Structures are given as structure tokens and as C-alpha cells.
Amino acid sequence: MIVLGIETSCDETSCAVVDDEFRILSNSTYSQLEHSKYGGIVPEVASRQQIKKIVPIFRDCMEQAAMTIDAVDAVAVTCGPGLIGSLLVGVNFAKGISFATGKPLIGINHLEGHIYSNILSHPGLRPPFISLIISGGHTQLLSVEDYCRYKLLGETRDDAAGEAYDKVAKLLGLGYPGGDMIDKHAREGNSKFVRFPRAAVRGDPYAFSFSGLKTSVALHVNDKPASYVQDHLADICASFQEALVDSLVDRCLLAQSELSLGDIAVSGGVSANSRLRDVLQAESKRLGFRVYFPPLLLCTDNAAMIAAAGIVRLQRGESSDLSLDASAQLRLA
């Protein structure tokens, strides 16, 4: 089985071809740079760029795979969650291909796609395992009980992890997107320079909260001269990052201990963070479990993960009809 995946949930336009052995035959992705001047994603700009890029990205994908659409057995597309305008571009493009060719269509939850970015990368990873999905729009901890069967353990009550990175980067004058820039500065800083808070939610030990952390950084720098921030930029970045990483790791270790699932798979844009990788890998060696991260190419939104999820859904006999619609708030579990 060969599946074409289409992903347009936010500011990436991506098409990929994956086979039923989870081999990536092609993966063409355009990441929008237009939003950097606005300091964040502008939905209208994102959807307009998706419209412009979807056809050339599709053509490039098929050229990379050295095949025509006739060789594809089905089309999998992200139908949510995400920006509704962007989602509709991908969903309608996929529906058009399905209608024109008679190929089966299947709608895929974007978060499920992130889970499959690790299954694509690590053939030995099999359920059950713990999944931490961390990106600009999502922070969720799940128990992957079987293929296509998930239990939500906890999620953010306010800002997502990636959103906190972007907001703090803006506070510090680092621009957008902020995650990579804070990570780079933090490598040169003292993570104990400021003790920023690690929030806990009463009665919900797996829940995340990052708005207070963001506010603490703002309060710390707002009454300081610009020279202070400039002189201590690396230390502030390292202290903020340490607090955020501690919050993520603590919940992962709690789930690993209480559920005894053994493996932890981390995915989403923030899974590229070097400090998070270092800490979780060290903890996995200390405590004797395995931790998985996708390669950097598959951390951000991409269509290969959507195609992989589509393969499993189709093998289970699932598909969608042409009434498939996009949902900005689609839930996974």
C-alpha cells in the first residue's frame, strides 16, 4: 500500500508519499517565513500561502517519489485541529484528488500524525507507550494503548509549550519563531541564574501550565534596563528553558512510573529542543526505560506522519467520504 499524505494545519504546506513498511518515498514541505515580521502566525496569511503552495508542493512530492498519482493507493489528509482556513485548503485538495481518481480518502487528526512521526523513525516502537506531544499549539501527554487507541493523561490549561517559547522570545527581543533561538542562547547560559516557577495544577498531576512561567519572565525583565537583558540574555533563556523542561520531564516520569508502560515517545516542534532531549535521555538511562524522538525533519508539521497514520487507519478498514470537513478543535482523546 502506498499513501499520499497532505498536511496544511498551520504554516507548513506538505505532501509526502509513504509505503506500508513506513518508508518515506518523498516528503516535500514548505515552511512559511512570511510570519516572522508579524511576531506570530497570521491565519489569513497562512491560508493564502497554503493556496499558493499546495499544487507546486504536490508536484514536487510526486517528482521526488518518481511516480504519478496512479501509483498511489489512497490519500490521507489532516482534517484538524489547526487553523480552519489552512485546514480547508488541504482537505479540499485531497477531496479533489480522491474524487478525480477514485482513490480512498481518509481524514487524520494532526496530533495522531505526530505520534506516527516516531513510529516512522523507530521501527521497534510499538504500543503501549507514553506519548508527549509538544508544539506551538499543543501540549498533551497520552497513553498510546494500541494503534489508533489513546487515553489523554493531561494537557496544558493555558499556553502550549511552543507558545510559551514564542512569547518569551518576543519579550527578550529575539523575534519569531522563538524556540530555536532560546535554545541556542540557553546553551551558553546558567540555568540557575533565576529560579522561575514550575506550575502544578491542583487535583490534576498530569496537567501543564505555562502562562505563569511566561509572566514570571516578563516581571523579571520589565523593571530592568535593556543592558541587563542584553548582558544576561543567555542566563535568562537557560533559566526559563530549565523551568519549562522540568515541567515536561516531571509529568513524563510520573506517567512512566505510575503506568509502567516502559517507553516514552516525544514529538512535535518542541521535541527538537536540545535540553529536553538531553534530560530525558539521561533519565531514561538512569531509570531503565527507552525514550524516542523523531529526527529534526519530522519534528515540525509534515505530511509523512499523516501518510503513516493513514496507512494504519486504512489497514483497519477505515476511510472517509467526500463529506469530510475540517475541524479547528478536533480532539484525539
Residue pairs with C-beta under 8 A, 6 or more apart in sequence:
1 19
1 20
1 73
1 74
1 311
1 314
1 315
2 17
2 18
2 19
2 20
2 25
2 67
2 71
2 72
2 73
3 17
3 18
3 19
3 20
3 72
3 73
3 74
3 75
3 76
3 307
3 308
3 310
3 311
3 314
4 15
4 16
4 17
4 61
4 69
4 72
4 74
4 75
4 76
4 97
4 103
4 307
5 14
5 15
5 16
5 17
5 18
5 76
5 77
5 108
5 303
5 304
5 305
5 306
5 307
5 308
5 310
6 14
6 15
6 54
6 58
6 75
6 76
6 77
6 78
6 90
6 93
6 94
6 303
6 306
7 13
7 14
7 15
7 16
7 77
7 78
7 90
7 110
7 113
7 301
7 302
7 303
7 305
7 306
8 14
8 50
8 54
8 78
8 82
8 86
8 87
8 89
8 90
8 93
9 78
9 80
9 81
9 82
9 83
9 86
9 87
9 90
9 110
9 301
10 41
10 46
10 82
10 83
10 86
10 136
10 137
10 301
11 31
11 32
11 35
11 41
11 46
11 49
11 86
11 301
12 29
12 30
12 31
12 32
12 300
12 301
12 302
13 29
13 30
13 32
13 49
13 50
13 53
13 54
13 57
13 89
14 27
14 28
14 29
14 30
14 57
14 301
14 302
14 303
14 304
14 306
15 26
15 27
15 28
15 54
15 57
15 58
15 60
15 61
15 62
15 303
16 24
16 25
16 26
16 27
16 28
16 61
16 302
16 303
16 304
16 306
16 307
17 24
17 25
17 26
17 27
17 61
17 62
17 64
17 65
17 67
17 72
17 307
18 24
18 25
18 120
18 304
18 307
18 308
18 311
19 25
19 311
20 311
20 315
22 119
22 120
22 123
22 308
22 311
24 120
24 304
25 64
25 65
25 67
26 61
26 62
26 63
26 64
26 65
27 61
27 64
27 297
27 302
27 303
27 304
28 57
28 58
28 60
28 61
28 64
28 303
29 57
29 300
29 301
29 302
29 303
30 49
30 53
30 57
31 300
32 45
32 46
32 49
34 42
34 45
34 49
35 41
35 42
35 45
35 46
35 176
36 175
36 176
36 177
38 45
38 176
39 170
39 175
39 176
40 166
40 170
40 176
41 83
41 136
43 83
43 84
43 85
43 86
44 85
46 83
46 85
46 86
47 83
47 85
47 86
47 88
47 89
50 85
50 86
50 89
50 90
51 89
54 89
54 90
54 93
58 93
61 303
62 68
62 69
65 71
69 97
69 101
69 103
70 101
72 101
72 103
73 103
73 104
73 314
74 103
74 104
74 105
74 106
74 310
74 314
74 319
75 94
75 97
75 98
75 103
75 104
75 105
75 106
75 310
76 94
76 106
76 107
76 108
76 306
76 307
76 309
76 310
76 311
76 313
76 314
77 90
77 91
77 93
77 94
77 105
77 106
77 107
77 108
77 306
77 324
78 87
78 90
78 91
78 107
78 108
78 109
78 110
78 113
78 306
79 87
79 91
79 107
79 108
79 109
79 320
79 324
79 325
79 326
79 327
79 330
80 87
80 107
80 109
80 110
80 326
80 327
80 328
80 329
80 330
81 109
81 110
81 111
81 137
81 138
81 327
81 328
81 329
81 330
81 331
82 110
82 137
82 326
82 328
83 328
84 326
84 328
87 326
87 327
87 328
88 326
91 107
91 324
91 325
91 326
94 105
95 105
95 322
95 324
97 103
98 104
98 105
98 322
99 322
104 314
104 319
105 319
105 320
105 321
105 322
105 324
106 310
106 313
106 314
106 318
106 319
106 320
107 320
107 324
108 306
108 309
108 310
108 313
109 309
109 330
109 331
109 332
110 301
110 306
110 330
111 133
111 138
111 140
111 332
112 148
112 150
112 309
112 332
113 305
113 306
113 308
113 309
114 133
114 135
114 267
114 268
114 305
115 131
115 133
115 142
115 144
115 150
115 265
115 267
115 305
115 309
116 305
116 306
116 308
116 309
116 312
117 267
117 294
117 298
117 299
117 302
117 304
117 305
117 308
118 125
118 131
118 265
118 266
118 267
118 292
118 293
118 294
119 125
119 308
120 294
120 298
120 304
120 305
120 308
121 292
121 294
121 295
121 298
122 265
122 292
125 263
125 265
125 292
127 144
127 145
127 146
127 147
127 149
128 143
128 144
128 145
128 146
128 261
128 262
129 144
129 261
129 262
129 263
129 264
129 265
129 292
130 141
130 142
130 143
130 144
130 153
130 252
130 255
130 256
130 259
130 261
130 263
130 264
130 265
131 140
131 141
131 142
131 143
131 144
131 150
131 264
131 265
131 266
131 267
132 140
132 141
132 142
132 248
132 251
132 252
132 264
132 265
132 266
132 267
132 271
133 139
133 140
133 141
133 142
133 267
133 268
134 160
134 161
134 162
134 248
134 266
134 267
134 268
134 269
134 270
134 271
135 160
135 161
135 162
135 268
135 269
135 270
135 301
136 160
136 162
136 163
136 165
136 166
136 177
136 269
137 160
137 162
137 163
138 155
138 156
138 160
138 268
139 155
139 156
139 160
139 161
139 162
139 208
139 210
139 248
140 152
140 154
140 155
140 156
140 332
141 152
141 153
141 154
141 155
141 206
141 208
141 251
141 252
141 255
142 150
142 151
142 152
142 153
142 332
142 333
143 150
143 151
143 153
143 255
143 259
143 261
144 150
144 265
145 151
147 312
147 316
148 312
148 313
148 316
150 332
150 333
151 333
152 332
152 333
153 206
153 251
153 255
154 204
154 205
154 206
154 207
154 208
154 251
155 207
155 208
156 207
156 208
156 209
156 210
157 201
157 207
157 208
157 209
158 209
158 210
158 211
159 167
159 209
159 210
159 211
159 214
160 210
161 208
161 210
161 244
161 248
161 270
162 179
162 268
162 269
162 270
163 210
164 210
164 211
164 213
164 214
164 244
165 177
165 178
165 179
165 182
165 244
165 270
166 176
166 177
166 178
166 179
167 178
167 214
168 178
168 182
168 214
168 217
168 240
169 175
169 176
169 177
169 178
169 179
169 181
169 182
170 176
170 178
171 214
171 217
171 218
171 221
172 182
172 217
172 221
172 229
172 233
172 236
172 237
173 229
174 181
174 182
174 185
175 181
179 269
179 270
179 272
179 273
180 272
182 237
182 240
182 241
183 237
183 241
183 273
183 274
183 275
185 233
185 234
185 237
185 238
186 234
186 237
186 238
186 240
186 241
186 242
186 275
187 234
187 238
187 274
188 234
188 238
189 233
189 234
189 235
189 236
189 237
189 238
189 239
190 234
190 235
190 238
190 239
191 238
191 239
191 241
191 242
192 239
192 242
193 232
193 235
193 236
193 238
193 239
194 220
194 235
194 236
194 239
194 240
195 239
196 213
196 216
196 217
196 220
196 239
196 240
196 242
196 243
197 212
197 213
197 216
197 243
198 213
198 243
198 246
198 247
198 250
199 208
199 209
199 210
199 212
199 213
199 247
200 209
201 207
201 208
201 209
205 251
205 254
206 251
206 254
206 255
208 247
208 248
208 251
210 244
210 247
213 240
213 243
213 244
213 247
217 236
217 240
220 236
221 228
221 229
221 236
229 236
241 273
241 275
242 275
245 273
245 275
245 276
245 279
248 276
249 276
249 279
249 280
249 283
252 264
252 266
252 280
253 283
253 287
255 261
255 264
256 262
256 264
256 287
256 289
262 289
262 290
263 289
263 290
263 291
263 292
264 280
264 284
264 289
264 290
264 291
264 292
265 291
265 292
265 293
266 276
266 280
266 291
266 292
266 293
267 293
267 294
267 298
267 299
268 299
269 299
269 300
269 301
270 276
271 277
271 293
271 294
271 299
272 296
272 299
272 300
277 293
280 291
281 291
283 291
284 290
284 291
293 299
298 304
298 305
313 319
